[in-house]
């Protein structure tokens, strides 16, 4: 039986939020003419306001009312479109009904989550359903975790093509400039609250293979710690813990497992943040390490969290346009292959990584799912950017101005 016709090719759910507006603006400039795009959210009036601020060609886009707390509206939303890109977070609070509706409807899905517990729940609830309906459920389609995921994918691809075998020791060093939004802070807060409410979840979130499709089948390869004291790389750069490492590393390891451990059974992957060289770099690394630990501790303790809530960005707010325009990111990933050869991947782009650059990443992910289905890997279920879109997404992001390259080191 033929699949029922859909009214839309791509719908942005959460279009009135901070990142949702950026995504809508990106699609208005870069989606091909004739693509049937809709804007979805709880308030029709606010959706109309967003649409009115877009270029003329986008002012004919549909607006759709939907609420993550209303299952019937989510079912109707999912059944109306081929692809749903959602920015509605924290995903642990609002995301599972959206994922479930898309999986049941056979609708491809992309989000911006950086929440390990949410992704683990989504895998457990919808992976089998999505595989049966053919839906690609793709998490982490922003700065969390596309640069990490695609870099590891490209490194393994290059080593395999060279006959160098699988990858062994792989370390990403992140450098960036940008700001924080209230949505990011709210997601961190939501995960900390979940861990406090159920301490047993710490074993889930803290496990290096938390998102593996089969944890028992994972190789016993020692994985780097998510956070540790300041350290230096082989070329003298000082590093500190990278706040996104506890999520990105799980996504990359899931990509390896979903491809039959194609990156190597001895694949060891870690991430840190680069902060500079010499004495200044050492002091900065110590400050970043202490600051990150202090912030997380303060957010986990009621009285200090209340103080932070008064000074941190509120949900729905984010960095100014000038901050977004001046931002940038660069991920340098060094890898050793099984035969000893070394490779380096670089992923970089301009624009605030969490917002301007993320709008590009999620926008191109949505367009890939809509337009490039016949070129995408033949997979369905709960996927990662690398396993769902692979080289196709790399091509799209390069064309959008981001850098993804691998060279011998």
C-alpha positions as CSV (number, residue, x, y, z in Angstrom):
1,X,0.0,0.0,0.0
2,X,1.4,3.4,-0.9
3,X,2.2,5.8,2.0
4,X,-0.4,8.5,2.6
5,X,0.4,11.9,1.0
6,X,1.9,14.5,3.3
7,X,1.0,18.1,3.3
8,X,4.5,19.3,4.1
9,X,8.0,18.2,3.3
10,X,9.6,19.8,6.3
11,X,8.2,21.3,9.5
12,X,10.1,23.3,12.1
13,X,8.6,22.5,15.6
14,X,9.4,25.2,18.1
15,X,9.7,27.9,15.5
16,X,8.9,30.7,17.9
17,X,11.8,29.8,20.2
18,X,15.2,31.4,20.0
19,X,16.9,28.7,17.9
20,X,13.7,27.9,16.1
21,X,13.6,31.4,14.7
22,X,17.2,31.1,13.6
23,X,16.4,27.8,11.9
24,X,13.4,29.2,10.1
25,X,15.4,32.2,8.9
26,X,18.1,29.8,7.6
27,X,15.6,27.6,5.7
28,X,14.0,30.7,4.2
29,X,17.3,31.7,2.7
30,X,18.6,28.2,1.7
31,X,15.7,25.8,1.1
32,X,15.0,25.2,-2.6
33,X,11.9,26.9,-4.1
34,X,8.8,24.8,-4.0
35,X,9.7,22.9,-0.8
36,X,6.6,22.8,1.4
37,X,7.7,24.1,4.8
38,X,5.6,24.6,7.9
39,X,6.2,26.4,11.2
40,X,4.8,24.7,14.3
41,X,4.3,25.7,17.9
42,X,1.8,26.3,20.6
43,X,0.8,29.9,19.6
44,X,-0.6,30.7,16.2
45,X,-0.2,34.4,16.8
46,X,3.5,34.0,17.6
47,X,4.0,31.7,14.6
48,X,2.4,34.3,12.3
49,X,4.7,36.9,13.8
50,X,7.8,34.7,13.0
51,X,6.6,34.1,9.5
52,X,5.9,37.8,8.9
53,X,9.6,38.5,9.7
54,X,10.9,36.1,7.0
55,X,11.7,36.8,3.4
56,X,8.7,37.2,1.1
57,X,9.0,33.7,-0.4
58,X,8.5,32.2,3.1
59,X,5.4,34.1,4.0
60,X,3.3,31.5,2.3
61,X,4.5,28.8,4.6
62,X,1.9,27.0,6.7
63,X,1.6,27.6,10.4
64,X,0.5,24.6,12.6
65,X,-0.5,24.6,16.2
66,X,0.9,21.7,18.2
67,X,1.8,21.2,21.9
68,X,4.1,18.6,23.3
69,X,1.6,18.0,26.0
70,X,-1.2,17.2,23.6
71,X,-0.6,13.8,22.0
72,X,-3.4,14.3,19.4
73,X,-1.8,17.5,18.1
74,X,1.6,15.8,17.8
75,X,0.1,12.8,15.9
76,X,-1.5,15.2,13.5
77,X,1.7,17.2,13.2
78,X,3.9,14.1,12.5
79,X,1.4,12.7,10.0
80,X,1.4,16.0,8.1
81,X,5.1,16.1,7.1
82,X,7.9,13.9,5.8
83,X,10.5,15.5,8.1
84,X,10.1,17.2,11.5
85,X,13.0,19.3,12.9
86,X,12.4,20.1,16.5
87,X,14.0,22.7,18.8
88,X,11.6,22.2,21.6
89,X,13.6,21.5,24.8
90,X,14.6,20.5,27.3
91,X,14.0,17.3,25.4
92,X,13.8,15.2,28.6
93,X,10.7,17.3,29.5
94,X,9.1,17.8,26.1
95,X,10.8,15.6,23.6
96,X,9.6,12.0,24.1
97,X,6.0,12.4,22.8
98,X,7.4,14.1,19.7
99,X,9.8,11.3,19.0
100,X,7.1,8.7,19.6
101,X,4.7,10.5,17.2
102,X,7.3,10.6,14.5
103,X,8.4,7.0,14.9
104,X,4.8,5.8,14.7
105,X,4.0,8.0,11.6
106,X,7.2,7.0,9.7
107,X,8.3,10.6,9.8
108,X,12.0,11.4,9.7
109,X,13.0,13.5,12.8
110,X,16.0,15.7,13.7
111,X,16.7,17.5,17.0
112,X,19.3,19.5,18.9
113,X,19.5,17.5,22.1
114,X,22.6,17.3,24.2
115,X,20.9,15.1,26.9
116,X,22.2,11.6,27.3
117,X,19.2,10.5,29.4
118,X,16.7,11.7,26.9
119,X,18.5,9.9,24.0
120,X,18.7,6.7,26.0
121,X,15.0,6.8,26.7
122,X,14.2,7.6,23.1
123,X,16.2,4.7,21.9
124,X,14.5,2.3,24.3
125,X,11.1,3.5,23.4
126,X,11.1,4.0,19.6
127,X,14.0,2.3,17.9
128,X,12.1,-0.8,17.1
129,X,9.0,1.1,16.0
130,X,11.0,3.5,13.8
131,X,12.8,0.6,12.1
132,X,9.4,-0.9,11.3
133,X,8.0,2.3,9.9
134,X,11.2,3.4,8.1
135,X,11.6,6.6,10.2
136,X,15.1,8.0,10.6
137,X,15.2,9.4,14.2
138,X,18.3,11.5,14.3
139,X,19.5,13.1,17.5
140,X,22.2,15.7,18.1
141,X,22.0,17.6,14.8
142,X,23.7,20.7,16.0
143,X,27.0,21.7,17.5
144,X,26.1,18.8,19.8
145,X,27.3,16.6,18.1
146,X,27.7,17.0,14.3
147,X,31.3,18.2,14.2
148,X,32.4,15.4,16.6
149,X,30.4,12.7,14.9
150,X,31.3,13.5,11.3
151,X,35.0,14.0,12.2
152,X,35.3,10.5,13.6
153,X,33.3,9.2,10.7
154,X,35.7,10.8,8.1
155,X,38.8,9.7,10.0
156,X,37.7,6.1,10.0
157,X,36.7,6.3,6.4
158,X,40.2,7.7,5.4
159,X,42.1,5.1,7.5
160,X,40.0,2.3,5.9
161,X,40.6,3.6,2.4
162,X,44.4,3.8,3.1
163,X,44.4,0.2,4.4
164,X,45.5,1.5,7.8
165,X,42.9,-0.5,9.7
166,X,40.6,0.8,12.5
167,X,41.2,3.7,14.7
168,X,42.8,3.4,18.2
169,X,43.5,6.6,20.2
170,X,41.3,9.5,19.0
171,X,41.2,12.9,20.8
172,X,39.2,15.9,19.9
173,X,40.4,19.4,21.0
174,X,37.6,22.0,20.8
175,X,38.2,25.7,20.6
176,X,35.3,28.1,20.1
177,X,33.9,31.6,20.7
178,X,30.2,32.2,21.4
179,X,27.5,32.6,24.0
180,X,24.9,30.7,25.9
181,X,21.1,30.6,25.6
182,X,18.5,30.1,28.2
183,X,17.5,26.9,26.5
184,X,21.0,25.4,26.9
185,X,21.0,26.3,30.6
186,X,17.5,24.8,31.0
187,X,18.6,21.6,29.5
188,X,21.6,21.3,31.9
189,X,19.2,22.1,34.8
190,X,16.7,19.5,33.7
191,X,19.3,16.7,33.5
192,X,20.7,17.6,36.9
193,X,17.2,17.6,38.4
194,X,16.6,14.1,36.9
195,X,19.8,12.8,38.4
196,X,18.9,14.2,41.8
197,X,15.4,12.7,41.6
198,X,16.8,9.3,40.7
199,X,20.4,8.8,41.6
200,X,20.5,5.4,39.8
201,X,20.4,7.4,36.6
202,X,24.0,8.5,37.3
203,X,25.1,5.0,36.3
204,X,23.4,5.5,33.0
205,X,24.6,9.0,32.2
206,X,28.1,8.2,33.4
207,X,28.6,5.0,31.5
208,X,31.0,5.5,28.5
209,X,28.7,3.3,26.3
210,X,25.5,4.8,27.6
211,X,24.0,5.0,24.1
212,X,25.3,1.7,22.7
213,X,22.7,-0.5,21.0
214,X,24.3,-3.5,22.8
215,X,26.4,-2.5,25.8
216,X,27.5,-6.2,26.5
217,X,28.9,-6.4,22.9
218,X,31.1,-3.3,23.3
219,X,34.9,-4.0,23.3
220,X,36.6,-3.6,26.6
221,X,38.6,-0.7,25.3
222,X,39.4,1.9,28.0
223,X,37.8,5.2,27.3
224,X,39.1,8.6,28.4
225,X,37.5,10.3,31.3
226,X,34.9,13.0,30.5
227,X,36.6,15.4,32.9
228,X,39.9,15.5,34.6
229,X,42.6,18.0,35.7
230,X,44.2,20.4,33.2
231,X,46.6,18.7,30.8
232,X,48.7,19.4,27.7
233,X,48.6,17.8,24.3
234,X,51.6,16.5,22.6
235,X,52.1,19.8,20.7
236,X,52.0,21.8,24.0
237,X,48.4,23.1,24.1
238,X,46.8,23.3,27.5
239,X,43.4,21.7,27.8
240,X,40.5,21.7,30.2
241,X,37.3,19.6,30.4
242,X,34.9,20.2,27.5
243,X,31.3,20.7,28.8
244,X,29.9,18.7,25.8
245,X,32.2,15.8,26.0
246,X,29.9,13.6,28.2
247,X,27.3,13.7,25.4
248,X,29.4,13.9,22.2
249,X,31.5,11.0,23.1
250,X,28.5,8.7,23.6
251,X,27.1,9.8,20.3
252,X,30.4,9.0,18.5
253,X,30.7,5.6,20.2
254,X,27.1,4.8,19.2
255,X,27.9,5.6,15.6
256,X,30.8,3.1,15.8
257,X,28.6,0.4,17.2
258,X,25.7,1.0,14.8
259,X,28.1,0.4,11.9
260,X,29.3,-2.8,13.4
261,X,32.3,-1.2,15.1
262,X,33.5,0.0,11.7
263,X,35.8,2.6,13.4
264,X,37.6,-0.3,15.1
265,X,37.1,-2.7,18.1
266,X,40.0,-0.8,19.8
267,X,38.4,2.6,19.2
268,X,39.1,4.9,22.2
269,X,37.6,8.4,21.9
270,X,37.8,11.5,24.1
271,X,37.2,15.3,24.0
272,X,38.8,18.2,25.7
273,X,38.7,22.0,25.3
274,X,41.9,23.8,24.1
275,X,42.6,27.0,26.0
276,X,46.1,28.1,24.9
277,X,49.8,27.7,25.4
278,X,52.4,28.6,28.0
279,X,51.8,30.1,31.4
280,X,48.6,31.9,30.3
281,X,47.2,28.7,28.9
282,X,48.0,26.8,32.2
283,X,46.2,29.5,34.3
284,X,43.3,29.5,31.9
285,X,43.0,25.7,32.0
286,X,43.0,25.7,35.8
287,X,40.3,28.5,35.8
288,X,38.1,26.8,33.3
289,X,38.3,23.5,35.2
290,X,37.5,25.0,38.5
291,X,34.7,27.2,37.0
292,X,33.0,24.3,35.3
293,X,33.1,22.2,38.4
294,X,31.8,25.1,40.5
295,X,29.0,25.9,38.2
296,X,27.7,22.3,38.0
297,X,27.9,22.0,41.8
298,X,26.0,25.3,42.2
299,X,23.3,24.2,39.8
300,X,22.9,20.9,41.7
301,X,22.3,22.7,45.1
302,X,19.0,24.4,45.6
303,X,20.0,27.7,47.3
304,X,22.9,28.4,44.9
305,X,20.8,27.3,41.9
306,X,18.3,30.0,42.8
307,X,21.0,32.6,42.7
308,X,22.3,31.4,39.3
309,X,18.8,31.4,37.9
310,X,18.6,35.1,38.5
311,X,21.8,35.8,36.5
312,X,21.9,33.1,33.8
313,X,20.0,33.6,30.5
314,X,16.3,32.7,30.8
315,X,14.6,30.2,28.5
316,X,13.8,31.7,25.1
317,X,16.7,34.1,25.2
318,X,20.2,33.9,23.8
319,X,23.3,35.8,22.6
320,X,22.8,39.0,20.6
321,X,23.1,39.1,16.8
322,X,26.6,40.7,17.0
323,X,27.8,37.9,19.3
324,X,26.4,35.3,17.0
325,X,28.1,36.8,14.0
326,X,31.5,37.0,15.7
327,X,31.4,33.5,16.9
328,X,33.3,30.5,15.5
329,X,34.3,27.0,16.3
330,X,37.2,24.7,15.4
331,X,37.5,21.0,16.3
332,X,40.9,19.4,15.8
333,X,40.8,15.6,16.0
334,X,44.0,13.6,16.1
335,X,43.8,9.8,15.5
336,X,46.2,6.9,15.4
337,X,45.3,3.9,13.2
338,X,45.9,0.3,14.0
339,X,49.0,0.2,11.8
340,X,50.5,3.3,13.5
341,X,49.7,5.9,10.9
342,X,48.3,9.1,12.2
343,X,45.6,11.4,10.9
344,X,44.1,14.7,11.7
345,X,40.6,15.9,11.1
346,X,39.5,19.5,11.3
347,X,35.9,20.7,11.5
348,X,35.3,24.4,11.7
349,X,32.9,27.1,10.9
350,X,32.0,30.7,11.5
351,X,29.1,32.0,13.6
352,X,28.2,31.3,17.2
353,X,28.6,27.5,17.4
354,X,25.5,26.9,19.5
355,X,23.2,29.1,17.5
356,X,24.3,30.6,14.1
357,X,26.3,27.5,13.2
358,X,23.8,25.1,14.8
359,X,21.0,26.6,12.6
360,X,23.1,25.7,9.6
361,X,23.7,22.2,10.9
362,X,20.1,21.4,11.7
363,X,18.9,23.1,8.6
364,X,21.1,21.1,6.3
365,X,20.2,17.9,8.3
366,X,16.5,18.6,7.7
367,X,17.2,19.3,4.0
368,X,19.3,16.1,3.6
369,X,16.5,14.0,5.1
370,X,13.9,15.6,2.8
371,X,15.9,15.8,-0.5
372,X,18.6,13.2,-0.4
373,X,16.8,10.1,0.7
374,X,18.0,8.0,-2.2
375,X,21.6,8.8,-1.3
376,X,21.4,8.3,2.4
377,X,22.5,5.1,4.2
378,X,19.8,2.5,4.1
379,X,19.0,2.7,7.8
380,X,16.0,3.5,10.0
381,X,15.5,3.7,13.8
382,X,17.3,5.7,16.4
383,X,20.4,7.0,14.6
384,X,23.2,9.6,14.8
385,X,24.1,12.2,12.2
386,X,27.0,10.0,10.9
387,X,24.9,6.9,10.6
388,X,21.8,8.6,9.2
389,X,23.4,11.0,6.7
390,X,27.2,10.4,6.6
391,X,28.9,11.8,3.5
392,X,25.8,13.4,2.2
393,X,25.7,15.7,5.3
394,X,29.4,16.4,5.0
395,X,28.9,17.5,1.4
396,X,26.0,19.8,2.4
397,X,27.9,21.4,5.3
398,X,30.9,22.0,3.1
399,X,28.7,23.7,0.5
400,X,27.2,25.8,3.4
401,X,30.7,27.1,4.3
402,X,31.9,24.7,7.0
403,X,35.2,22.9,6.8
404,X,35.5,19.1,7.1
405,X,38.9,17.8,6.1
406,X,41.2,14.9,7.0
407,X,45.0,14.8,6.4
408,X,47.9,12.6,7.4
409,X,49.4,14.0,10.6
